[in-house]
Amino acid sequence: MGGTPSSAGHRKVDMWQNHNFDSGFQTMNHSEAPSIISSLHPSSHLSGMSSMAEYEPIPNLSEQQKQKFDGITKNPTDGQYNTVRAIPELTMLMKDQDNEVVQKAVMIMQNIAKMECDAMRRQNETKIVDPRVIFTLRNLLRDKVDHPNIIRFTLGTLFNICNRQEGIDLVTRAISEQPDIIPNLIRHIGTFANSIYKYAILTMHSILSDKQRGGQSVTIARQQDAIIHVTPWLEAEKSEKLLPVIVDLIRVLCEKNTDQKVKFVKMGGPQKLLHILQQRGYENLLWRSTQLLKTFSNFDAPCLVAFGGRQILAGMLSHGSPRLVLSTLETLRNISDVPSKMKEELLLKSLLELVNSRNAVIRLYSAQTMSNLVANNRPNKEYMCSNNGVVNLCRALAIATKDWQNFQDKEAQQMEDYAESLICTLRHLCVGHPLAEKVQAYVFREPLIFLHKLMTMRPVLLKHTLNLLLKVVSQNALLAPFLLCRIGEIGFVEQLIHILRVACTQLNVQDVIEGVRVKDIVHLCIQILRLITRNPDILNEVDFFLRSPENSRMGDGHTLPIFVLQKANVEENTKSSTLELIYNLMHHEKMADHLERDEILCKMLHSVQMQAANHPELANLAANILKLMSEKRERNRIHYGRHGSFESQFGHLSVAAQRTEVLNSHGETYEGAGEQWSQPMSDDSMMESYCNSSGRDSSKTYNSPMYHSPPSMYPEYPNGPPSGPYYDPHASTSTRPTPPHYANYDSPPVYNNIPSNQGPSSHLSDQYPYRQGRF
């Protein structure tokens, strides 16, 4: 059982010299000891990896050759073998002119290095610490090209040295002094004899993947075109244990380097990775391949799509590995906005299953990918509509809205992004195919959900919800729930006008809030108001809220539509929609009186009319509005002619003159009124919280008005819409003023059939998200 110290020392040296000693590295079999690479050099992720080479018989040395090894291990004082003495001796023997002596010396050095990186067999201190050992090994790689056994043992020695952090430090220091170590490694990546290329790849990966000191080595490897030597092995190599190392080595070389990526694409690298996904089943290999494909999905997405990347990746979504599914989804999301004529039913089916996953990130990526796939793609839209896609998405949105109140900070941010993606997908499905109107009707079966999204006052949610509502309100049948839906006492019209007012106060303050252009919010609100005012009851409600004090005193005392027309930074199509809205409002008697008394509006309309050559559409709208004003004044003149003059009833005061005097007490002219600005109202907590939003930062605590705001604008329902019917005819018992309804009001002809101006939204791709702003 126990032995003498001398016999123990002999056994260690016998272990070094015994060519059959195997830690699992030589034979590609799992060793009994823990995996060297996975336990001591985790960056390589090679559980159970081995050296892959079958040892050749040790050459029979002559007595004279054996004498050269006599002094290597024996300590003259106690007779024990000593690595401290052995390593310098072996270093000298590796320089011998006799190749058989060199081969045995480097073989013993490899076994010593192997012993040191084996946690179960190594001694307390690392013995290979002399950089001269590394330089000698470098010389062998350079000078012994015609002796594959020597090259094999040399590379095996370097690899085992690199499997300890001390060894990596030693090798990288040596490389800083003699950089040609890397070119000599690269040279042997193409050597097939005795599986030398496998040793070279493993050693190169160990050196380059070191996060502390591998940067210099990576630079040298790139300069020596290592990528050109490594890439062919993606196709030629058969071992599923070595392929993950090759894939990860390519990742290290291509990381944050455009030139290396270009070379990899030119060599057909992405196609080789897709072939691996089709032909291999080793989870670690599949995961690493998708990780590398994810890098190229942001670099050359059309290339991946052209070679069937979406169809091949779709097959990975049913795998049992969550990390593989997640990596696949992220890659798919990045390439999902590339147009393709290939069939994608399998992919859409898998995404519909994953969109309700318990994993928050998986369901988020699924929703985002789906949104891109259905945008501007009629076949995909039709597939979704005919396979319960709309039903599943509406159910998912309802669940997300219900669960929203249970989350905070990062989880709340993820839930908001998820809801945003679902709404964006539903918006795409509301247009562009024969079933669009049915989809709109089904989506708006639960209007409370969308009113709730408007009340969150989150810019991204607002943009997508407003876009969806713009599609929905095109149907007359859907205006009834739009009018009647309430959360507390707040309805769609009041909230739309509130959003418009908040956005207007920001037009001269900041252009973008959390990635959303303020102009887009203004334009969408104006567009929806323009469309819904074809309904007489809604027109009456719009008039009521537009003439409320907070909405009729914008800037220098104007109502919201006039304020929008004044802004110099508002685009022409938004002004066109605003003029259409004003035309519709002129058919309401009280609002017409209000607009007619505004001298600034009249001046602007005359000015626009004068620019018919440059802006014919705007000039035509302005002329129509002025015509309505003229007709109304004529009617009033006839009316007052019957009952006495206007002055006889109101003295010397003209209503219009009095209003102008109050609003312009300093006698300032109104030319260039678009540049006039007043301070935002301070009594609106929602507006302040919205204005203070300066963009998202995922590294900071999420702080949205919804979760950390001042007292809620709607305290009865702070976290979400109430359950049950969206309208209760007996619920309104408060003293809060509500607009009257004129059920018998005859709707005049208005601008409700004019093709919708896309406005700023035309600058927004129908895709989601932008390639420049990946998720």
Residue pairs with C-beta under 8 A, 6 or more apart in sequence:
3 11
5 78
5 80
6 78
6 79
6 80
9 73
9 80
9 81
9 82
10 81
12 81
12 115
13 73
13 81
13 86
15 21
15 111
15 115
15 121
16 86
16 108
16 111
16 112
16 115
17 107
17 108
17 111
18 111
19 55
19 57
19 58
19 107
20 55
21 111
21 114
22 29
22 31
22 50
23 31
23 33
23 36
23 50
23 114
23 118
24 30
24 31
24 32
24 33
24 35
24 36
24 48
24 49
24 50
25 31
25 36
25 49
25 50
25 51
25 114
25 156
25 159
25 160
26 50
26 51
26 52
26 53
26 54
26 55
27 50
27 51
27 54
28 49
28 50
28 51
28 52
28 239
28 241
29 48
29 50
30 48
31 48
31 50
33 118
33 119
33 120
33 121
34 119
34 120
35 46
35 47
35 48
35 49
36 49
36 114
36 117
36 118
36 160
36 163
37 44
37 45
37 46
37 47
37 49
37 163
37 206
38 44
38 45
38 46
38 47
38 48
38 49
39 119
40 117
40 119
40 163
40 164
41 162
41 163
41 164
41 168
41 206
43 206
43 209
43 210
43 211
44 202
44 205
44 206
44 209
44 245
44 248
45 244
45 245
45 248
45 284
45 288
46 202
46 241
46 244
46 245
47 284
48 241
49 202
49 241
49 242
49 245
50 241
51 156
51 159
51 198
51 199
51 202
52 195
52 198
52 199
52 239
52 242
53 152
53 156
53 194
53 195
53 196
53 198
53 199
56 149
56 194
58 104
58 107
59 100
59 103
59 104
61 100
61 101
61 104
65 98
65 100
65 101
68 93
68 96
68 101
69 89
69 93
69 104
69 105
71 85
71 89
72 81
72 85
72 86
72 89
72 90
72 93
72 108
73 81
73 82
73 83
73 85
73 86
74 80
74 81
74 82
75 81
75 82
75 85
83 112
83 123
83 127
84 127
86 108
86 112
87 109
87 112
87 127
87 128
87 130
87 133
88 130
90 105
90 106
90 108
90 109
90 112
91 109
91 130
91 132
91 133
91 136
93 101
93 102
93 104
93 105
94 102
94 105
94 106
94 109
94 136
94 137
94 140
95 102
95 136
95 139
96 102
96 105
99 144
99 147
99 150
102 140
102 144
102 150
103 147
103 149
103 150
103 153
106 137
106 140
106 150
106 153
106 154
106 157
107 153
109 128
109 133
109 153
109 157
110 153
110 156
110 157
110 160
112 127
112 128
113 128
113 156
113 157
113 160
113 161
113 167
114 156
114 160
115 121
115 122
115 123
116 122
116 123
116 126
116 127
116 128
116 160
116 161
116 164
116 167
117 160
117 161
117 163
117 164
117 167
126 164
126 166
126 167
128 161
128 167
128 170
129 166
129 170
131 170
131 173
131 174
131 177
133 161
134 158
134 161
134 170
134 171
134 174
134 181
135 174
135 178
137 154
137 157
137 158
138 174
138 178
138 180
138 181
138 184
140 150
140 151
140 154
141 151
141 154
141 155
141 181
141 184
141 185
141 187
141 188
142 180
142 184
144 150
144 151
144 154
145 151
145 187
148 191
148 193
148 194
148 196
149 194
151 188
151 191
151 194
151 196
152 194
152 195
152 196
152 199
155 185
155 188
155 196
155 199
155 200
155 203
156 199
158 171
158 185
158 203
159 199
159 202
159 203
159 206
160 167
161 167
161 170
161 171
162 168
162 171
162 203
162 206
162 207
163 206
168 206
168 207
168 210
168 212
168 213
168 214
169 213
171 181
171 207
172 207
172 210
172 213
172 214
172 216
172 217
174 181
175 181
175 182
175 207
175 216
175 217
175 220
176 216
179 220
182 204
182 207
182 217
182 220
182 221
182 224
182 226
183 220
183 224
185 200
185 203
185 204
185 207
186 200
186 204
186 221
186 224
186 225
186 226
186 229
188 196
188 197
188 199
188 200
189 197
189 200
189 201
189 204
189 226
189 229
189 230
189 233
190 197
190 229
191 197
191 200
197 233
198 239
198 242
201 230
201 233
201 242
201 245
201 246
201 249
202 242
202 245
204 221
204 226
204 230
204 249
205 245
205 248
205 249
205 252
207 214
207 217
208 214
208 217
208 218
208 221
208 249
208 252
208 253
209 248
209 249
209 252
210 217
214 252
218 252
218 253
221 253
222 253
222 257
222 259
222 260
225 263
226 253
227 250
227 253
227 254
227 260
227 263
227 264
227 267
228 263
228 267
230 246
230 249
230 250
230 253
231 250
231 264
231 267
231 269
231 272
232 267
233 246
234 243
234 246
234 247
234 250
234 269
234 272
234 273
234 276
235 272
235 275
237 243
237 246
240 280
240 281
240 282
240 285
241 282
243 276
243 280
243 282
243 285
244 282
244 284
244 285
244 288
247 273
247 276
247 285
247 288
247 289
247 292
248 288
248 292
250 264
250 269
250 292
251 288
251 291
251 292
251 295
253 260
254 260
254 261
254 264
254 292
254 295
255 295
258 299
261 295
261 296
261 299
261 300
264 270
264 296
265 296
265 299
265 300
265 303
269 296
270 293
270 296
270 300
270 303
270 304
270 307
270 309
271 307
273 289
273 292
273 293
274 293
274 304
274 307
274 308
274 309
274 312
276 285
276 286
276 289
277 286
277 289
277 290
277 312
277 313
277 315
277 316
278 312
278 315
280 286
283 319
283 321
283 324
286 316
286 319
286 321
286 324
287 321
287 323
287 324
287 327
290 313
290 316
290 324
290 327
290 328
290 331
291 327
293 304
293 309
293 313
293 331
294 327
294 330
294 331
294 334
296 303
296 304
297 304
297 309
297 331
297 334
297 335
298 334
298 771
298 774
301 334
301 335
301 337
301 338
301 771
302 338
304 310
304 331
304 335
305 335
305 338
305 340
305 342
308 342
309 331
309 335
310 332
310 335
310 336
310 340
310 342
310 344
310 347
311 342
311 343
311 344
311 346
311 347
313 328
313 331
313 332
313 347
314 332
314 344
314 346
314 347
314 350
315 346
316 324
316 325
316 328
317 325
317 328
317 329
317 347
317 350
317 351
317 354
318 350
319 325
319 328
322 359
322 362
325 354
325 362
326 359
326 361
326 362
326 365
329 354
329 362
329 365
329 366
329 369
330 365
332 347
332 365
332 369
333 365
333 368
333 369
333 372
333 774
333 775
334 774
336 368
336 369
336 372
336 373
337 372
337 375
337 765
337 767
337 768
337 771
339 376
339 377
343 379
344 373
344 380
344 383
345 383
347 373
348 370
348 373
348 380
348 383
348 384
348 387
348 389
349 387
351 366
351 369
351 370
351 373
352 370
352 384
352 387
352 388
352 389
352 392
354 362
354 363
354 366
355 363
355 366
355 367
355 370
355 392
355 393
355 396
355 422
356 363
356 392
356 395
356 396
356 399
357 363
357 366
360 411
360 414
360 415
360 418
361 414
363 396
363 418
364 414
364 417
364 418
364 421
364 775
365 775
367 396
367 418
367 421
367 422
367 425
368 417
368 421
368 768
368 769
368 775
370 384
370 421
370 425
371 421
371 424
371 425
371 428
371 768
372 767
372 768
373 380
374 380
374 381
374 384
374 425
374 428
374 429
375 428
375 765
375 766
375 767
375 768
376 428
376 432
376 766
376 767
378 432
378 433
381 428
381 429
381 432
381 433
382 433
382 434
382 435
383 389
384 390
384 429
385 429
385 433
385 435
385 438
385 439
386 435
389 429
390 426
390 429
390 439
390 442
390 443
391 442
393 422
393 425
393 426
393 429
394 426
394 442
394 443
394 445
394 446
396 422
397 419
397 422
397 423
397 426
397 449
398 446
398 449
400 415
400 418
400 419
400 422
401 419
401 449
401 452
401 453
401 720
401 721
402 720
403 415
404 412
404 415
404 416
404 419
404 719
404 720
405 719
405 720
407 414
407 415
408 702
408 707
409 701
409 702
409 707
410 698
410 702
412 702
412 704
412 706
412 707
413 696
413 698
413 702
413 704
416 456
416 458
416 460
416 461
416 704
417 775
419 453
419 461
420 460
420 461
420 464
421 768
423 450
423 453
423 461
423 464
423 465
423 468
424 464
424 467
424 768
426 439
426 443
426 468
427 464
427 467
427 468
427 471
428 766
429 436
429 439
429 443
430 436
430 439
430 440
430 443
430 468
430 471
430 472
431 471
436 471
437 475
440 471
440 472
440 474
440 475
440 478
441 475
441 477
441 478
443 468
443 472
444 450
444 472
444 478
444 481
444 482
446 726
447 481
447 482
447 485
447 492
447 726
448 485
448 487
448 721
448 722
448 726
449 721
450 465
450 468
450 469
451 485
451 486
451 487
451 490
451 491
451 492
451 495
451 721
451 726
452 487
452 717
452 720
452 721
453 461
453 462
453 465
454 462
454 465
454 466
454 492
454 495
454 496
454 499
455 487
455 490
455 495
455 713
455 714
456 462
456 704
456 705
456 706
457 499
457 502
457 686
457 689
457 690
457 705
457 706
458 514
458 704
458 705
458 706
459 513
459 514
459 515
459 516
459 521
459 690
459 693
460 514
460 515
460 516
462 499
462 516
462 521
463 516
463 520
463 521
463 524
466 499
466 521
466 524
466 525
466 528
467 524
467 761
469 482
469 492
469 528
470 524
470 527
470 528
470 531
470 756
472 478
472 482
473 479
473 482
473 528
473 531
473 532
474 531
476 535
479 532
479 535
479 538
481 726
481 727
482 492
482 532
482 538
483 491
483 492
483 493
483 535
483 537
483 538
483 541
484 491
484 726
484 727
485 491
485 492
485 726
485 727
486 726
486 727
486 728
486 731
487 714
487 716
487 717
487 721
487 722
488 714
488 716
488 717
489 732
489 734
489 736
489 738
490 714
491 541
493 532
493 538
493 541
493 542
493 545
494 541
494 545
496 525
496 528
496 529
497 525
497 529
497 542
497 545
497 546
497 551
497 560
498 686
499 521
499 525
500 521
500 522
500 525
500 526
500 529
500 560
501 550
501 551
501 554
501 560
501 687
502 684
502 686
502 687
502 690
502 691
503 518
503 521
503 522
503 525
504 522
504 554
504 560
504 563
504 564
504 567
505 554
505 680
505 681
505 687
505 691
506 513
506 518
506 680
506 690
506 691
507 518
507 519
507 522
507 567
507 569
507 570
508 567
508 569
508 677
509 680
509 691
510 518
510 694
511 517
511 518
511 519
512 518
512 695
513 690
513 693
513 694
513 695
514 693
514 694
514 695
514 696
515 695
515 696
515 773
517 760
519 569
519 570
519 571
519 574
519 759
519 760
520 759
520 760
520 761
520 764
522 564
522 570
522 574
523 571
523 573
523 574
523 577
523 757
523 759
523 760
523 761
524 759
524 761
526 561
526 564
526 574
526 577
526 578
526 581
527 577
527 756
527 757
527 759
529 542
529 581
530 577
530 580
530 581
530 584
530 751
530 752
531 752
531 756
532 538
532 542
533 539
533 542
533 581
533 584
533 585
533 750
533 752
534 584
534 747
534 750
534 752
535 747
536 742
536 745
536 746
536 747
537 741
537 742
537 743
537 745
539 584
539 585
539 587
539 588
539 745
539 747
540 588
540 739
540 740
540 741
540 742
540 745
541 739
541 741
542 585
543 585
543 588
543 590
543 591
543 739
544 739
544 740
545 551
545 739
546 552
546 559
546 560
546 561
546 585
546 591
547 559
547 590
547 591
547 594
550 681
550 684
551 559
551 560
552 558
552 559
552 560
552 594
554 560
554 562
554 563
554 678
555 563
555 566
555 673
555 676
555 677
555 678
556 600
556 663
556 664
556 670
556 673
556 676
556 678
557 659
557 662
557 663
558 566
558 598
558 600
558 601
559 594
559 595
559 598
561 578
561 581
561 582
561 585
562 582
562 595
562 598
562 600
562 601
562 604
564 570
564 574
564 575
564 578
565 575
565 578
565 579
565 601
565 604
566 600
566 604
566 673
566 674
566 676
567 674
568 672
568 674
568 675
569 674
570 578
570 674
571 759
571 760
572 615
572 618
573 757
573 758
573 759
573 760
573 762
574 757
574 759
574 760
575 618
576 617
576 618
576 621
576 757
577 757
577 759
579 608
579 618
579 621
579 622
579 625
580 621
580 751
580 754
581 751
582 595
582 601
582 625
583 621
583 624
583 625
583 628
583 750
583 751
584 750
584 751
584 752
585 591
585 592
585 595
586 592
586 595
586 625
586 628
586 629
586 632
587 628
587 747
587 748
587 750
592 628
592 629
592 632
595 601
595 629
596 602
596 629
596 632
596 633
597 655
597 656
597 659
598 656
598 659
599 656
599 660
599 670
600 670
600 673
602 626
602 629
603 670
604 622
604 673
605 622
605 625
605 626
606 622
606 626
608 615
608 618
608 619
608 621
608 622
609 619
609 622
609 623
609 626
610 619
611 618
611 619
612 619
612 620
640 646
640 649
643 649
664 670
670 676
680 687
680 688
680 691
681 687
682 688
685 709
685 710
685 711
685 713
686 705
686 709
686 713
688 710
689 705
689 709
689 710
690 705
693 704
693 705
696 702
712 718
716 722
732 738
769 775
